[in-house]
Amino acid sequence: MKKVMISLNSIDKVKSFVNTISKFDSDFDLISGRYVIDAKSIMGIFSLDLSQPIELTIHAEDDAEILEAVKPYMV
């Protein structure tokens, strides 16, 4: 399990992010305050406060490829 901070401050970034991580079979959570949502859910992401960086939790054994894919969103 790996945790990184990401920024999704535009609609295009959210769509691109969901398309990117949906290619992986692993589970992803986004944590904002006391809310935890499935990172593959566009509707869930839009329920969060996107003005601040969000914590992405990656539930995968080998996360090197995933980290490379989400690098454009990391802060």
PDB file of N, H, CA, C and O in Angstrom:
ATOM      1  N   MET A   1       0.852  -1.180   0.000  1.00  0.00           N
ATOM      2  CA  MET A   1       0.000   0.000   0.000  1.00  0.00           C
ATOM      3  C   MET A   1       0.893   1.237   0.000  1.00  0.00           C
ATOM      4  O   MET A   1       1.865   1.318   0.751  1.00  0.00           O
ATOM      5  N   LYS A   2       0.551   2.186  -0.846  1.00  0.00           N
ATOM      6  H   LYS A   2      -0.238   2.120  -1.456  1.00  0.00           H
ATOM      7  CA  LYS A   2       1.333   3.418  -0.994  1.00  0.00           C
ATOM      8  C   LYS A   2       0.378   4.594  -0.956  1.00  0.00           C
ATOM      9  O   LYS A   2      -0.725   4.517  -1.498  1.00  0.00           O
ATOM     10  N   LYS A   3       0.791   5.689  -0.318  1.00  0.00           N
ATOM     11  H   LYS A   3       1.687   5.752   0.123  1.00  0.00           H
ATOM     12  CA  LYS A   3      -0.035   6.905  -0.254  1.00  0.00           C
ATOM     13  C   LYS A   3       0.727   8.062  -0.879  1.00  0.00           C
ATOM     14  O   LYS A   3       1.899   8.285  -0.576  1.00  0.00           O
ATOM     15  N   VAL A   4       0.046   8.798  -1.760  1.00  0.00           N
ATOM     16  H   VAL A   4      -0.906   8.617  -2.007  1.00  0.00           H
ATOM     17  CA  VAL A   4       0.614   9.992  -2.388  1.00  0.00           C
ATOM     18  C   VAL A   4      -0.444  11.087  -2.401  1.00  0.00           C
ATOM     19  O   VAL A   4      -1.640  10.803  -2.350  1.00  0.00           O
ATOM     20  N   MET A   5       0.000  12.333  -2.470  1.00  0.00           N
ATOM     21  H   MET A   5       0.972  12.563  -2.511  1.00  0.00           H
ATOM     22  CA  MET A   5      -0.917  13.461  -2.560  1.00  0.00           C
ATOM     23  C   MET A   5      -1.057  13.846  -4.035  1.00  0.00           C
ATOM     24  O   MET A   5      -0.067  13.956  -4.759  1.00  0.00           O
ATOM     25  N   ILE A   6      -2.299  14.048  -4.462  1.00  0.00           N
ATOM     26  H   ILE A   6      -3.103  13.959  -3.874  1.00  0.00           H
ATOM     27  CA  ILE A   6      -2.560  14.430  -5.851  1.00  0.00           C
ATOM     28  C   ILE A   6      -3.444  15.671  -5.885  1.00  0.00           C
ATOM     29  O   ILE A   6      -4.103  16.017  -4.905  1.00  0.00           O
ATOM     30  N   SER A   7      -3.439  16.324  -7.033  1.00  0.00           N
ATOM     31  H   SER A   7      -2.903  16.043  -7.830  1.00  0.00           H
ATOM     32  CA  SER A   7      -4.289  17.496  -7.243  1.00  0.00           C
ATOM     33  C   SER A   7      -5.164  17.254  -8.469  1.00  0.00           C
ATOM     34  O   SER A   7      -4.668  16.943  -9.552  1.00  0.00           O
ATOM     35  N   LEU A   8      -6.467  17.400  -8.282  1.00  0.00           N
ATOM     36  H   LEU A   8      -6.870  17.653  -7.403  1.00  0.00           H
ATOM     37  CA  LEU A   8      -7.432  17.239  -9.377  1.00  0.00           C
ATOM     38  C   LEU A   8      -8.288  18.505  -9.428  1.00  0.00           C
ATOM     39  O   LEU A   8      -9.465  18.483  -9.069  1.00  0.00           O
ATOM     40  N   ASN A   9      -7.681  19.614  -9.881  1.00  0.00           N
ATOM     41  H   ASN A   9      -6.725  19.632 -10.173  1.00  0.00           H
ATOM     42  CA  ASN A   9      -8.350  20.905  -9.777  1.00  0.00           C
ATOM     43  C   ASN A   9      -9.092  21.334 -11.039  1.00  0.00           C
ATOM     44  O   ASN A   9      -9.445  22.505 -11.178  1.00  0.00           O
ATOM     45  N   SER A  10      -9.333  20.398 -11.961  1.00  0.00           N
ATOM     46  H   SER A  10      -9.047  19.446 -11.847  1.00  0.00           H
ATOM     47  CA  SER A  10     -10.156  20.727 -13.134  1.00  0.00           C
ATOM     48  C   SER A  10     -10.926  19.483 -13.585  1.00  0.00           C
ATOM     49  O   SER A  10     -10.548  18.353 -13.277  1.00  0.00           O
ATOM     50  N   ILE A  11     -11.995  19.717 -14.308  1.00  0.00           N
ATOM     51  H   ILE A  11     -12.302  20.636 -14.558  1.00  0.00           H
ATOM     52  CA  ILE A  11     -12.826  18.608 -14.792  1.00  0.00           C
ATOM     53  C   ILE A  11     -12.020  17.703 -15.723  1.00  0.00           C
ATOM     54  O   ILE A  11     -12.134  16.479 -15.655  1.00  0.00           O
ATOM     55  N   ASP A  12     -11.209  18.302 -16.591  1.00  0.00           N
ATOM     56  H   ASP A  12     -11.116  19.296 -16.647  1.00  0.00           H
ATOM     57  CA  ASP A  12     -10.393  17.505 -17.514  1.00  0.00           C
ATOM     58  C   ASP A  12      -9.390  16.629 -16.765  1.00  0.00           C
ATOM     59  O   ASP A  12      -9.147  15.485 -17.151  1.00  0.00           O
ATOM     60  N   LYS A  13      -8.808  17.169 -15.690  1.00  0.00           N
ATOM     61  H   LYS A  13      -9.005  18.098 -15.376  1.00  0.00           H
ATOM     62  CA  LYS A  13      -7.868  16.382 -14.892  1.00  0.00           C
ATOM     63  C   LYS A  13      -8.566  15.186 -14.243  1.00  0.00           C
ATOM     64  O   LYS A  13      -8.011  14.088 -14.193  1.00  0.00           O
ATOM     65  N   VAL A  14      -9.779  15.403 -13.749  1.00  0.00           N
ATOM     66  H   VAL A  14     -10.231  16.295 -13.789  1.00  0.00           H
ATOM     67  CA  VAL A  14     -10.528  14.314 -13.105  1.00  0.00           C
ATOM     68  C   VAL A  14     -10.811  13.211 -14.121  1.00  0.00           C
ATOM     69  O   VAL A  14     -10.583  12.035 -13.839  1.00  0.00           O
ATOM     70  N   LYS A  15     -11.303  13.583 -15.298  1.00  0.00           N
ATOM     71  H   LYS A  15     -11.488  14.538 -15.528  1.00  0.00           H
ATOM     72  CA  LYS A  15     -11.604  12.571 -16.330  1.00  0.00           C
ATOM     73  C   LYS A  15     -10.350  11.821 -16.753  1.00  0.00           C
ATOM     74  O   LYS A  15     -10.367  10.596 -16.880  1.00  0.00           O
ATOM     75  N   SER A  16      -9.277  12.543 -16.967  1.00  0.00           N
ATOM     76  H   SER A  16      -9.263  13.537 -16.864  1.00  0.00           H
ATOM     77  CA  SER A  16      -8.016  11.930 -17.372  1.00  0.00           C
ATOM     78  C   SER A  16      -7.480  11.002 -16.278  1.00  0.00           C
ATOM     79  O   SER A  16      -6.986   9.915 -16.573  1.00  0.00           O
ATOM     80  N   PHE A  17      -7.579  11.432 -15.018  1.00  0.00           N
ATOM     81  H   PHE A  17      -7.981  12.315 -14.778  1.00  0.00           H
ATOM     82  CA  PHE A  17      -7.113  10.624 -13.888  1.00  0.00           C
ATOM     83  C   PHE A  17      -7.890   9.312 -13.791  1.00  0.00           C
ATOM     84  O   PHE A  17      -7.295   8.245 -13.641  1.00  0.00           O
ATOM     85  N   VAL A  18      -9.209   9.392 -13.877  1.00  0.00           N
ATOM     86  H   VAL A  18      -9.692  10.259 -13.999  1.00  0.00           H
ATOM     87  CA  VAL A  18     -10.043   8.178 -13.793  1.00  0.00           C
ATOM     88  C   VAL A  18      -9.740   7.236 -14.949  1.00  0.00           C
ATOM     89  O   VAL A  18      -9.654   6.024 -14.748  1.00  0.00           O
ATOM     90  N   ASN A  19      -9.577   7.768 -16.154  1.00  0.00           N
ATOM     91  H   ASN A  19      -9.646   8.753 -16.318  1.00  0.00           H
ATOM     92  CA  ASN A  19      -9.221   6.925 -17.303  1.00  0.00           C
ATOM     93  C   ASN A  19      -7.872   6.248 -17.091  1.00  0.00           C
ATOM     94  O   ASN A  19      -7.699   5.084 -17.452  1.00  0.00           O
ATOM     95  N   THR A  20      -6.922   6.964 -16.514  1.00  0.00           N
ATOM     96  H   THR A  20      -7.063   7.909 -16.221  1.00  0.00           H
ATOM     97  CA  THR A  20      -5.583   6.418 -16.279  1.00  0.00           C
ATOM     98  C   THR A  20      -5.608   5.273 -15.277  1.00  0.00           C
ATOM     99  O   THR A  20      -5.064   4.202 -15.548  1.00  0.00           O
ATOM    100  N   ILE A  21      -6.239   5.488 -14.113  1.00  0.00           N
ATOM    101  H   ILE A  21      -6.681   6.358 -13.893  1.00  0.00           H
ATOM    102  CA  ILE A  21      -6.186   4.440 -13.078  1.00  0.00           C
ATOM    103  C   ILE A  21      -7.154   3.294 -13.352  1.00  0.00           C
ATOM    104  O   ILE A  21      -7.006   2.212 -12.783  1.00  0.00           O
ATOM    105  N   SER A  22      -8.140   3.516 -14.214  1.00  0.00           N
ATOM    106  H   SER A  22      -8.261   4.395 -14.676  1.00  0.00           H
ATOM    107  CA  SER A  22      -9.074   2.435 -14.537  1.00  0.00           C
ATOM    108  C   SER A  22      -8.405   1.327 -15.347  1.00  0.00           C
ATOM    109  O   SER A  22      -8.946   0.228 -15.463  1.00  0.00           O
ATOM    110  N   LYS A  23      -7.244   1.610 -15.901  1.00  0.00           N
ATOM    111  H   LYS A  23      -6.804   2.504 -15.807  1.00  0.00           H
ATOM    112  CA  LYS A  23      -6.501   0.600 -16.658  1.00  0.00           C
ATOM    113  C   LYS A  23      -5.858  -0.450 -15.752  1.00  0.00           C
ATOM    114  O   LYS A  23      -5.432  -1.506 -16.220  1.00  0.00           O
ATOM    115  N   PHE A  24      -5.791  -0.150 -14.453  1.00  0.00           N
ATOM    116  H   PHE A  24      -6.136   0.708 -14.073  1.00  0.00           H
ATOM    117  CA  PHE A  24      -5.162  -1.062 -13.501  1.00  0.00           C
ATOM    118  C   PHE A  24      -6.226  -1.836 -12.723  1.00  0.00           C
ATOM    119  O   PHE A  24      -7.304  -1.313 -12.441  1.00  0.00           O
ATOM    120  N   ASP A  25      -5.907  -3.101 -12.377  1.00  0.00           N
ATOM    121  H   ASP A  25      -5.031  -3.526 -12.607  1.00  0.00           H
ATOM    122  CA  ASP A  25      -6.847  -3.935 -11.634  1.00  0.00           C
ATOM    123  C   ASP A  25      -6.856  -3.635 -10.143  1.00  0.00           C
ATOM    124  O   ASP A  25      -7.758  -4.082  -9.435  1.00  0.00           O
ATOM    125  N   SER A  26      -5.883  -2.897  -9.655  1.00  0.00           N
ATOM    126  H   SER A  26      -5.150  -2.534 -10.231  1.00  0.00           H
ATOM    127  CA  SER A  26      -5.761  -2.611  -8.223  1.00  0.00           C
ATOM    128  C   SER A  26      -6.886  -1.702  -7.735  1.00  0.00           C
ATOM    129  O   SER A  26      -7.600  -1.078  -8.520  1.00  0.00           O
ATOM    130  N   ASP A  27      -7.017  -1.651  -6.408  1.00  0.00           N
ATOM    131  H   ASP A  27      -6.437  -2.157  -5.770  1.00  0.00           H
ATOM    132  CA  ASP A  27      -7.995  -0.754  -5.791  1.00  0.00           C
ATOM    133  C   ASP A  27      -7.313   0.552  -5.418  1.00  0.00           C
ATOM    134  O   ASP A  27      -6.149   0.574  -5.018  1.00  0.00           O
ATOM    135  N   PHE A  28      -8.066   1.648  -5.558  1.00  0.00           N
ATOM    136  H   PHE A  28      -9.011   1.631  -5.883  1.00  0.00           H
ATOM    137  CA  PHE A  28      -7.565   2.980  -5.251  1.00  0.00           C
ATOM    138  C   PHE A  28      -8.605   3.709  -4.414  1.00  0.00           C
ATOM    139  O   PHE A  28      -9.798   3.655  -4.715  1.00  0.00           O
ATOM    140  N   ASP A  29      -8.159   4.389  -3.369  1.00  0.00           N
ATOM    141  H   ASP A  29      -7.190   4.433  -3.125  1.00  0.00           H
ATOM    142  CA  ASP A  29      -9.049   5.210  -2.547  1.00  0.00           C
ATOM    143  C   ASP A  29      -8.558   6.645  -2.567  1.00  0.00           C
ATOM    144  O   ASP A  29      -7.354   6.901  -2.596  1.00  0.00           O
ATOM    145  N   LEU A  30      -9.496   7.575  -2.553  1.00  0.00           N
ATOM    146  H   LEU A  30     -10.473   7.367  -2.530  1.00  0.00           H
ATOM    147  CA  LEU A  30      -9.169   8.981  -2.370  1.00  0.00           C
ATOM    148  C   LEU A  30      -9.694   9.397  -1.011  1.00  0.00           C
ATOM    149  O   LEU A  30     -10.846   9.126  -0.670  1.00  0.00           O
ATOM    150  N   ILE A  31      -8.843  10.059  -0.233  1.00  0.00           N
ATOM    151  H   ILE A  31      -7.908  10.280  -0.509  1.00  0.00           H
ATOM    152  CA  ILE A  31      -9.205  10.459   1.121  1.00  0.00           C
ATOM    153  C   ILE A  31      -9.120  11.973   1.224  1.00  0.00           C
ATOM    154  O   ILE A  31      -8.070  12.568   0.981  1.00  0.00           O
ATOM    155  N   SER A  32     -10.228  12.582   1.584  1.00  0.00           N
ATOM    156  H   SER A  32     -11.081  12.099   1.781  1.00  0.00           H
ATOM    157  CA  SER A  32     -10.302  14.027   1.778  1.00  0.00           C
ATOM    158  C   SER A  32     -11.045  14.272   3.085  1.00  0.00           C
ATOM    159  O   SER A  32     -12.261  14.094   3.163  1.00  0.00           O
ATOM    160  N   GLY A  33     -10.304  14.679   4.107  1.00  0.00           N
ATOM    161  H   GLY A  33      -9.317  14.823   4.043  1.00  0.00           H
ATOM    162  CA  GLY A  33     -10.926  14.860   5.424  1.00  0.00           C
ATOM    163  C   GLY A  33     -11.399  13.525   5.957  1.00  0.00           C
ATOM    164  O   GLY A  33     -10.609  12.590   6.083  1.00  0.00           O
ATOM    165  N   ARG A  34     -12.680  13.426   6.271  1.00  0.00           N
ATOM    166  H   ARG A  34     -13.322  14.186   6.168  1.00  0.00           H
ATOM    167  CA  ARG A  34     -13.208  12.161   6.796  1.00  0.00           C
ATOM    168  C   ARG A  34     -13.882  11.312   5.722  1.00  0.00           C
ATOM    169  O   ARG A  34     -14.472  10.275   6.025  1.00  0.00           O
ATOM    170  N   TYR A  35     -13.793  11.753   4.469  1.00  0.00           N
ATOM    171  H   TYR A  35     -13.314  12.595   4.223  1.00  0.00           H
ATOM    172  CA  TYR A  35     -14.422  11.023   3.369  1.00  0.00           C
ATOM    173  C   TYR A  35     -13.416  10.135   2.644  1.00  0.00           C
ATOM    174  O   TYR A  35     -12.305  10.563   2.333  1.00  0.00           O
ATOM    175  N   VAL A  36     -13.821   8.893   2.380  1.00  0.00           N
ATOM    176  H   VAL A  36     -14.724   8.546   2.632  1.00  0.00           H
ATOM    177  CA  VAL A  36     -13.017   7.950   1.607  1.00  0.00           C
ATOM    178  C   VAL A  36     -13.891   7.460   0.463  1.00  0.00           C
ATOM    179  O   VAL A  36     -14.973   6.916   0.686  1.00  0.00           O
ATOM    180  N   ILE A  37     -13.417   7.656  -0.764  1.00  0.00           N
ATOM    181  H   ILE A  37     -12.538   8.098  -0.945  1.00  0.00           H
ATOM    182  CA  ILE A  37     -14.206   7.226  -1.920  1.00  0.00           C
ATOM    183  C   ILE A  37     -13.342   6.399  -2.866  1.00  0.00           C
ATOM    184  O   ILE A  37     -12.113   6.453  -2.818  1.00  0.00           O
ATOM    185  N   ASP A  38     -14.007   5.637  -3.722  1.00  0.00           N
ATOM    186  H   ASP A  38     -15.006   5.594  -3.761  1.00  0.00           H
ATOM    187  CA  ASP A  38     -13.324   4.851  -4.749  1.00  0.00           C
ATOM    188  C   ASP A  38     -12.782   5.818  -5.795  1.00  0.00           C
ATOM    189  O   ASP A  38     -13.539   6.595  -6.377  1.00  0.00           O
ATOM    190  N   ALA A  39     -11.469   5.772  -6.033  1.00  0.00           N
ATOM    191  H   ALA A  39     -10.854   5.141  -5.560  1.00  0.00           H
ATOM    192  CA  ALA A  39     -10.841   6.722  -6.958  1.00  0.00           C
ATOM    193  C   ALA A  39     -11.239   6.489  -8.410  1.00  0.00           C
ATOM    194  O   ALA A  39     -10.976   7.340  -9.259  1.00  0.00           O
ATOM    195  N   LYS A  40     -11.866   5.359  -8.714  1.00  0.00           N
ATOM    196  H   LYS A  40     -12.080   4.667  -8.024  1.00  0.00           H
ATOM    197  CA  LYS A  40     -12.308   5.087 -10.085  1.00  0.00           C
ATOM    198  C   LYS A  40     -13.717   5.627 -10.345  1.00  0.00           C
ATOM    199  O   LYS A  40     -14.256   5.461 -11.439  1.00  0.00           O
ATOM    200  N   SER A  41     -14.308   6.271  -9.341  1.00  0.00           N
ATOM    201  H   SER A  41     -13.870   6.407  -8.452  1.00  0.00           H
ATOM    202  CA  SER A  41     -15.667   6.797  -9.449  1.00  0.00           C
ATOM    203  C   SER A  41     -15.646   8.300  -9.712  1.00  0.00           C
ATOM    204  O   SER A  41     -15.303   9.085  -8.827  1.00  0.00           O
ATOM    205  N   ILE A  42     -16.011   8.698 -10.926  1.00  0.00           N
ATOM    206  H   ILE A  42     -16.289   8.061 -11.644  1.00  0.00           H
ATOM    207  CA  ILE A  42     -16.036  10.124 -11.258  1.00  0.00           C
ATOM    208  C   ILE A  42     -17.022  10.868 -10.358  1.00  0.00           C
ATOM    209  O   ILE A  42     -16.712  11.951  -9.861  1.00  0.00           O
ATOM    210  N   MET A  43     -18.192  10.302 -10.151  1.00  0.00           N
ATOM    211  H   MET A  43     -18.444   9.423 -10.556  1.00  0.00           H
ATOM    212  CA  MET A  43     -19.192  10.953  -9.301  1.00  0.00           C
ATOM    213  C   MET A  43     -18.675  11.097  -7.870  1.00  0.00           C
ATOM    214  O   MET A  43     -18.903  12.117  -7.221  1.00  0.00           O
ATOM    215  N   GLY A  44     -17.987  10.081  -7.391  1.00  0.00           N
ATOM    216  H   GLY A  44     -17.802   9.252  -7.918  1.00  0.00           H
ATOM    217  CA  GLY A  44     -17.412  10.144  -6.043  1.00  0.00           C
ATOM    218  C   GLY A  44     -16.378  11.248  -5.931  1.00  0.00           C
ATOM    219  O   GLY A  44     -16.351  11.978  -4.940  1.00  0.00           O
ATOM    220  N   ILE A  45     -15.527  11.374  -6.940  1.00  0.00           N
ATOM    221  H   ILE A  45     -15.549  10.781  -7.745  1.00  0.00           H
ATOM    222  CA  ILE A  45     -14.483  12.409  -6.919  1.00  0.00           C
ATOM    223  C   ILE A  45     -15.109  13.797  -6.883  1.00  0.00           C
ATOM    224  O   ILE A  45     -14.636  14.671  -6.157  1.00  0.00           O
ATOM    225  N   PHE A  46     -16.164  14.006  -7.656  1.00  0.00           N
ATOM    226  H   PHE A  46     -16.549  13.296  -8.246  1.00  0.00           H
ATOM    227  CA  PHE A  46     -16.796  15.323  -7.676  1.00  0.00           C
ATOM    228  C   PHE A  46     -17.528  15.648  -6.374  1.00  0.00           C
ATOM    229  O   PHE A  46     -17.928  16.794  -6.169  1.00  0.00           O
ATOM    230  N   SER A  47     -17.710  14.665  -5.492  1.00  0.00           N
ATOM    231  H   SER A  47     -17.385  13.734  -5.659  1.00  0.00           H
ATOM    232  CA  SER A  47     -18.322  14.944  -4.192  1.00  0.00           C
ATOM    233  C   SER A  47     -17.288  15.457  -3.189  1.00  0.00           C
ATOM    234  O   SER A  47     -17.650  15.877  -2.090  1.00  0.00           O
ATOM    235  N   LEU A  48     -15.998  15.426  -3.560  1.00  0.00           N
ATOM    236  H   LEU A  48     -15.704  15.085  -4.453  1.00  0.00           H
ATOM    237  CA  LEU A  48     -14.934  15.878  -2.671  1.00  0.00           C
ATOM    238  C   LEU A  48     -14.600  17.345  -2.909  1.00  0.00           C
ATOM    239  O   LEU A  48     -14.979  17.922  -3.928  1.00  0.00           O
ATOM    240  N   ASP A  49     -13.889  17.938  -1.960  1.00  0.00           N
ATOM    241  H   ASP A  49     -13.582  17.469  -1.132  1.00  0.00           H
ATOM    242  CA  ASP A  49     -13.375  19.300  -2.103  1.00  0.00           C
ATOM    243  C   ASP A  49     -12.115  19.233  -2.956  1.00  0.00           C
ATOM    244  O   ASP A  49     -11.056  18.833  -2.471  1.00  0.00           O
ATOM    245  N   LEU A  50     -12.222  19.621  -4.216  1.00  0.00           N
ATOM    246  H   LEU A  50     -13.082  19.945  -4.610  1.00  0.00           H
ATOM    247  CA  LEU A  50     -11.106  19.505  -5.158  1.00  0.00           C
ATOM    248  C   LEU A  50     -10.190  20.719  -5.161  1.00  0.00           C
ATOM    249  O   LEU A  50      -9.238  20.774  -5.939  1.00  0.00           O
ATOM    250  N   SER A  51     -10.468  21.694  -4.300  1.00  0.00           N
ATOM    251  H   SER A  51     -11.242  21.650  -3.668  1.00  0.00           H
ATOM    252  CA  SER A  51      -9.615  22.879  -4.248  1.00  0.00           C
ATOM    253  C   SER A  51      -8.318  22.604  -3.482  1.00  0.00           C
ATOM    254  O   SER A  51      -7.360  23.372  -3.573  1.00  0.00           O
ATOM    255  N   GLN A  52      -8.299  21.513  -2.734  1.00  0.00           N
ATOM    256  H   GLN A  52      -9.077  20.890  -2.660  1.00  0.00           H
ATOM    257  CA  GLN A  52      -7.125  21.124  -1.945  1.00  0.00           C
ATOM    258  C   GLN A  52      -6.556  19.823  -2.494  1.00  0.00           C
ATOM    259  O   GLN A  52      -7.282  19.055  -3.125  1.00  0.00           O
ATOM    260  N   PRO A  53      -5.261  19.557  -2.266  1.00  0.00           N
ATOM    261  CA  PRO A  53      -4.714  18.247  -2.649  1.00  0.00           C
ATOM    262  C   PRO A  53      -5.429  17.121  -1.888  1.00  0.00           C
ATOM    263  O   PRO A  53      -5.868  17.301  -0.752  1.00  0.00           O
ATOM    264  N   ILE A  54      -5.531  15.971  -2.534  1.00  0.00           N
ATOM    265  H   ILE A  54      -5.174  15.825  -3.457  1.00  0.00           H
ATOM    266  CA  ILE A  54      -6.246  14.819  -1.990  1.00  0.00           C
ATOM    267  C   ILE A  54      -5.253  13.663  -1.842  1.00  0.00           C
ATOM    268  O   ILE A  54      -4.341  13.507  -2.654  1.00  0.00           O
ATOM    269  N   GLU A  55      -5.443  12.866  -0.803  1.00  0.00           N
ATOM    270  H   GLU A  55      -6.184  12.993  -0.144  1.00  0.00           H
ATOM    271  CA  GLU A  55      -4.569  11.719  -0.593  1.00  0.00           C
ATOM    272  C   GLU A  55      -5.065  10.519  -1.399  1.00  0.00           C
ATOM    273  O   GLU A  55      -6.216  10.106  -1.260  1.00  0.00           O
ATOM    274  N   LEU A  56      -4.202   9.969  -2.231  1.00  0.00           N
ATOM    275  H   LEU A  56      -3.267  10.304  -2.344  1.00  0.00           H
ATOM    276  CA  LEU A  56      -4.511   8.776  -3.018  1.00  0.00           C
ATOM    277  C   LEU A  56      -3.836   7.588  -2.356  1.00  0.00           C
ATOM    278  O   LEU A  56      -2.622   7.597  -2.153  1.00  0.00           O
ATOM    279  N   THR A  57      -4.612   6.566  -2.019  1.00  0.00           N
ATOM    280  H   THR A  57      -5.599   6.559  -2.184  1.00  0.00           H
ATOM    281  CA  THR A  57      -4.072   5.331  -1.460  1.00  0.00           C
ATOM    282  C   THR A  57      -4.138   4.257  -2.532  1.00  0.00           C
ATOM    283  O   THR A  57      -5.203   3.967  -3.077  1.00  0.00           O
ATOM    284  N   ILE A  58      -2.986   3.671  -2.826  1.00  0.00           N
ATOM    285  H   ILE A  58      -2.121   3.906  -2.383  1.00  0.00           H
ATOM    286  CA  ILE A  58      -2.880   2.631  -3.852  1.00  0.00           C
ATOM    287  C   ILE A  58      -2.746   1.285  -3.152  1.00  0.00           C
ATOM    288  O   ILE A  58      -1.792   1.065  -2.406  1.00  0.00           O
ATOM    289  N   HIS A  59      -3.693   0.388  -3.388  1.00  0.00           N
ATOM    290  H   HIS A  59      -4.468   0.567  -3.995  1.00  0.00           H
ATOM    291  CA  HIS A  59      -3.667  -0.946  -2.781  1.00  0.00           C
ATOM    292  C   HIS A  59      -3.115  -1.931  -3.812  1.00  0.00           C
ATOM    293  O   HIS A  59      -3.869  -2.638  -4.479  1.00  0.00           O
ATOM    294  N   ALA A  60      -1.789  -1.963  -3.929  1.00  0.00           N
ATOM    295  H   ALA A  60      -1.176  -1.389  -3.387  1.00  0.00           H
ATOM    296  CA  ALA A  60      -1.149  -2.842  -4.917  1.00  0.00           C
ATOM    297  C   ALA A  60       0.207  -3.289  -4.389  1.00  0.00           C
ATOM    298  O   ALA A  60       0.877  -2.553  -3.665  1.00  0.00           O
ATOM    299  N   GLU A  61       0.601  -4.496  -4.756  1.00  0.00           N
ATOM    300  H   GLU A  61       0.057  -5.094  -5.345  1.00  0.00           H
ATOM    301  CA  GLU A  61       1.911  -5.008  -4.347  1.00  0.00           C
ATOM    302  C   GLU A  61       3.025  -4.315  -5.119  1.00  0.00           C
ATOM    303  O   GLU A  61       3.983  -3.815  -4.528  1.00  0.00           O
ATOM    304  N   ASP A  62       2.897  -4.287  -6.430  1.00  0.00           N
ATOM    305  H   ASP A  62       2.119  -4.693  -6.910  1.00  0.00           H
ATOM    306  CA  ASP A  62       3.908  -3.671  -7.279  1.00  0.00           C
ATOM    307  C   ASP A  62       3.334  -2.366  -7.816  1.00  0.00           C
ATOM    308  O   ASP A  62       2.570  -2.365  -8.782  1.00  0.00           O
ATOM    309  N   ASP A  63       3.705  -1.257  -7.186  1.00  0.00           N
ATOM    310  H   ASP A  63       4.325  -1.257  -6.401  1.00  0.00           H
ATOM    311  CA  ASP A  63       3.072   0.010  -7.545  1.00  0.00           C
ATOM    312  C   ASP A  63       3.947   0.930  -8.394  1.00  0.00           C
ATOM    313  O   ASP A  63       3.575   2.081  -8.621  1.00  0.00           O
ATOM    314  N   ALA A  64       5.087   0.459  -8.865  1.00  0.00           N
ATOM    315  H   ALA A  64       5.390  -0.476  -8.681  1.00  0.00           H
ATOM    316  CA  ALA A  64       5.997   1.307  -9.645  1.00  0.00           C
ATOM    317  C   ALA A  64       5.333   1.814 -10.929  1.00  0.00           C
ATOM    318  O   ALA A  64       5.426   2.998 -11.250  1.00  0.00           O
ATOM    319  N   GLU A  65       4.670   0.925 -11.656  1.00  0.00           N
ATOM    320  H   GLU A  65       4.595  -0.038 -11.395  1.00  0.00           H
ATOM    321  CA  GLU A  65       4.003   1.320 -12.905  1.00  0.00           C
ATOM    322  C   GLU A  65       2.849   2.284 -12.624  1.00  0.00           C
ATOM    323  O   GLU A  65       2.622   3.228 -13.381  1.00  0.00           O
ATOM    324  N   ILE A  66       2.134   2.044 -11.549  1.00  0.00           N
ATOM    325  H   ILE A  66       2.318   1.277 -10.934  1.00  0.00           H
ATOM    326  CA  ILE A  66       1.006   2.910 -11.180  1.00  0.00           C
ATOM    327  C   ILE A  66       1.515   4.300 -10.802  1.00  0.00           C
ATOM    328  O   ILE A  66       0.948   5.309 -11.224  1.00  0.00           O
ATOM    329  N   LEU A  67       2.575   4.350 -10.015  1.00  0.00           N
ATOM    330  H   LEU A  67       3.036   3.531  -9.673  1.00  0.00           H
ATOM    331  CA  LEU A  67       3.130   5.645  -9.600  1.00  0.00           C
ATOM    332  C   LEU A  67       3.597   6.446 -10.820  1.00  0.00           C
ATOM    333  O   LEU A  67       3.440   7.666 -10.861  1.00  0.00           O
ATOM    334  N   GLU A  68       4.162   5.769 -11.793  1.00  0.00           N
ATOM    335  H   GLU A  68       4.290   4.778 -11.759  1.00  0.00           H
ATOM    336  CA  GLU A  68       4.585   6.448 -13.013  1.00  0.00           C
ATOM    337  C   GLU A  68       3.363   7.020 -13.751  1.00  0.00           C
ATOM    338  O   GLU A  68       3.421   8.123 -14.295  1.00  0.00           O
ATOM    339  N   ALA A  69       2.268   6.267 -13.765  1.00  0.00           N
ATOM    340  H   ALA A  69       2.220   5.371 -13.323  1.00  0.00           H
ATOM    341  CA  ALA A  69       1.054   6.700 -14.469  1.00  0.00           C
ATOM    342  C   ALA A  69       0.393   7.898 -13.801  1.00  0.00           C
ATOM    343  O   ALA A  69      -0.164   8.756 -14.485  1.00  0.00           O
ATOM    344  N   VAL A  70       0.447   7.967 -12.464  1.00  0.00           N
ATOM    345  H   VAL A  70       0.900   7.270 -11.909  1.00  0.00           H
ATOM    346  CA  VAL A  70      -0.220   9.070 -11.744  1.00  0.00           C
ATOM    347  C   VAL A  70       0.713  10.251 -11.470  1.00  0.00           C
ATOM    348  O   VAL A  70       0.303  11.230 -10.847  1.00  0.00           O
ATOM    349  N   LYS A  71       1.949  10.167 -11.924  1.00  0.00           N
ATOM    350  H   LYS A  71       2.282   9.371 -12.430  1.00  0.00           H
ATOM    351  CA  LYS A  71       2.930  11.227 -11.675  1.00  0.00           C
ATOM    352  C   LYS A  71       2.451  12.611 -12.125  1.00  0.00           C
ATOM    353  O   LYS A  71       2.733  13.585 -11.428  1.00  0.00           O
ATOM    354  N   PRO A  72       1.738  12.753 -13.258  1.00  0.00           N
ATOM    355  CA  PRO A  72       1.287  14.096 -13.664  1.00  0.00           C
ATOM    356  C   PRO A  72       0.307  14.744 -12.676  1.00  0.00           C
ATOM    357  O   PRO A  72       0.118  15.960 -12.706  1.00  0.00           O
ATOM    358  N   TYR A  73      -0.312  13.950 -11.810  1.00  0.00           N
ATOM    359  H   TYR A  73      -0.158  12.962 -11.785  1.00  0.00           H
ATOM    360  CA  TYR A  73      -1.313  14.468 -10.867  1.00  0.00           C
ATOM    361  C   TYR A  73      -0.737  14.709  -9.477  1.00  0.00           C
ATOM    362  O   TYR A  73      -1.377  15.339  -8.635  1.00  0.00           O
ATOM    363  N   MET A  74       0.475  14.204  -9.236  1.00  0.00           N
ATOM    364  H   MET A  74       0.995  13.691  -9.920  1.00  0.00           H
ATOM    365  CA  MET A  74       1.073  14.299  -7.909  1.00  0.00           C
ATOM    366  C   MET A  74       1.539  15.718  -7.608  1.00  0.00           C
ATOM    367  O   MET A  74       1.972  16.455  -8.494  1.00  0.00           O
ATOM    368  N   VAL A  75       1.436  16.081  -6.319  1.00  0.00           N
ATOM    369  H   VAL A  75       1.084  15.482  -5.599  1.00  0.00           H
ATOM    370  CA  VAL A  75       1.910  17.410  -5.883  1.00  0.00           C
ATOM    371  C   VAL A  75       3.113  17.256  -4.984  1.00  0.00           C
ATOM    372  O   VAL A  75       3.662  18.252  -4.512  1.00  0.00           O
TER     373      VAL A  75
END
